[in-house]
Amino acid sequence: MENQPNGRKTSLMSRVKKLFGYENFSANQEIKDWAISFIVAAVVYFIILPAILGTSSPGVVVASCSEKGYLNIGDILVVQGTSIQNINAPEVVVDNYQGFTPILDKNGEVTEIIVGDKQVSLNRSNDIIVYSAYPSGVQIIHRVFVKIKTSDGYLLLTKGDANNLLDQMTQTGESCIDENIGCISTPITQRMLIGKKVLIPVPLLGHVKLFFCDLTLGKLCDGHSNLGTNYQYSLSC
C-alpha cells in the first residue's frame, strides 16, 4: 500500500488494473459487449452473407483430407450459391442418365469415365463445390468431374482430389443413380448443391469449429475424426 496526496491508499491490485487499462472494468459492460458482438456476428453470417452470396452456408470448414494438396483440415471456404449450368466442368448431354463406366490408372485412381457415348478426363481446374450428400445429408467439399444434362435437368458427378473413386460409385465400380447402394452420394441435383468455392481458403481458423465438434464427440458435427479421415484424429493433411 502507498499513500496518495489526498490521504487515500492505493492497493497493488488497483495499480495493476490501472497499468493494464482495467481501472474502470465492469463485468456487466463486458458481458454486454460480448453479447452485442455475438448478435452482430450472427446477423452477418446468417442474414447478410447468405443474401449477398445466395446460399444458406456462406462459409464452410474443411474437415477431411479428401482434397489434400489443395485444401487442408481447418481451412474455411467462402461459398457462393449458383446454378449447375454455371459450374465450370465438362458437359455431357444424355436423354436418360444410366450411370458411367470408370477407367482407372495403374494406381487405382479414376482418371477418365465414359458417360453415354462421351469420354471425360479428370481435370483439377474444374470447380470445387459444396453439396449435401444423399441420403446422409453430410456436407461434402469435392471437385466436379463432369456436368450431365438430362431430359429431367442437370446432374453433377464429383471426386475428391485425394480420393481414387468418384463420390457416385461403389468400391466395386457400380454407379449410384437413383438409390445409394454404397456411394458417398447419389448424383448431385440443383437441390443438393449448396454452392461453389469463390475465394482463396482461409487457413487454420476452421479448427475453432472442429475443436467444438470434438467436444460433442461428433454428435452435433464432424470434428477432426470423421469418415473423410478414416476416423483418425488429424490436425493437418
Secondary structure, DSSP 8 states (H G I E B T S, - for coil): -EE-TTS-EE-HHHHHHHHTT-TT--HHHHHHHHHHHHHHHHHIIIIIHHHHHTSS-SEEE--SSTTTTT--TT-EEEEE---GGGS-S-EEE-SS----EEEE-TTS-EEEEEETTEEEE--TTS-EEEEE-TTT--EEEEEEEEEEEETTEEEEEEE-TT-SS-TTB-TTS-B-SSS-SSSS-S-B-TTTEEEEE-S--B-STTHHHHHHHHHTTTSSS--SSSGGGTT---S--
